Amino acid sequence: MATKTIGEFEVGDRITGTYAARDKSLASFKSKPGQYLSLTLGDASGEIPARMWDNAEEAAALFGAGDAVTVRGVVEEYRGQKQLVIERLKKAEPEEIARAELMRSTTHDLDDLRARVLEIADSVREPHLSALLEQFFGDEEFVDRFARAPGAKSLHHSYIGGLIEHTVGVVEVLETVARVHPELDRDLLMAGALLHDIGKVTELECSATIEYTDQGRLVGHTVLTDRMVNQAIARIEGFPQELANRLTHLLLSHHGQREYGAPVLPMTAEACALHYADNLDAHVQYFGQVIRDGAAAGNQWSDFQRLFDRYIFVGARGNAPGGRLEPPPPAEGASAEGHEPGHESPGNLFDQ
């Protein structure tokens, strides 16, 4: 039995390896008494749905969602997708976790991303905004945390380095917007872009998986960002109240709609621009990830994306044998044995 990354799995492979349990649940068989274990396993190369038919309750008691587990099993195919049928499972030992690559990371060079963030922060000329940015991006310890933080728990930029990658993406979009619309306050836009998600360094934490901290769940990154920024503003002598209000408004309204976690709606041109730039970068990155994953599996169409209520076209090029050439019907729920791997729920892309 070979140890492989999930991205290397092929139908028929017998697998022994250590992977992150991204979620887990026990479900009842519909055709017989008892329960089976349903989970999603992940590593740096991707994810795969997994099922354990025997001794499920005992196995489920050994670990929690977010833990690393060492498994032995066989890769099978169900409804055109790979799934791992687990024969044995245990919670991973520290040395097994250390050998495994469980978390995805940005494909961009982190040093380049850091340099771009510092370059934009240095380009802000308004003295109070410049002093504010220095409090964050002049702090090497903060920048280290910021550079390694994920951009979300799942979906867009949900990997190590995702937050800084997303921040630079928003900055680049707004640089173009500021050139097309010179009436906008560029310094305010750049400050808002650099600061809009800094609360995520506290909201999320990485171990074998990305999880919310207690503070992250109870408070949320929008409020955490507002607190961090206003505490920093209070340390800057003479910071104009009107400028503080305009910046705070950008940060609080960047999700665009109250049902998506925005305490207020965008009411300035700069706030409108930040919201759409944030939304654009998040959605395009998510689409790109779905397309890359689908292409790696040899599919022409993605799974049904419940968040957007649609399939995403992967493309006809380079389909591997057995790849999906047309979209399957959307799943109405788990099958009798709970094979269906879909686990996303409708909601706001910003909070996934």
Secondary structure, 3 states (H helix, E strand, C coil): CECCCHHHCCCCCEEEEEEEEEEEEEEECCCCCCEEEEEEEEECCEEEEEEECCCHHHHHCCCCCCCEEEEEEEEEEECCEEEEEEEEEEECCHHHHHHCCCCCECCCCHHHHHHHHHHHHHHCCCHHHHHHHHHHHCCHHHHHHHHHCCCCCCCCCCCECHHHHHHHHHHHHHHHHHHHCCCCCHHHHHHHHHHCCCCHHHHEEECCCEEECHHHHHCCHHHHHHHHHHHHHHCCCCCCHHHHHHHHHHHHHCCCCHHHCCCCCCCCHHHHHHHHHHHHHHHHHHHHHHHHHHHHCCCCECCCECCCCECCECCCCCCCCCCCCCCCCCCCCCCCCCCCCCCCCCCCHHHC
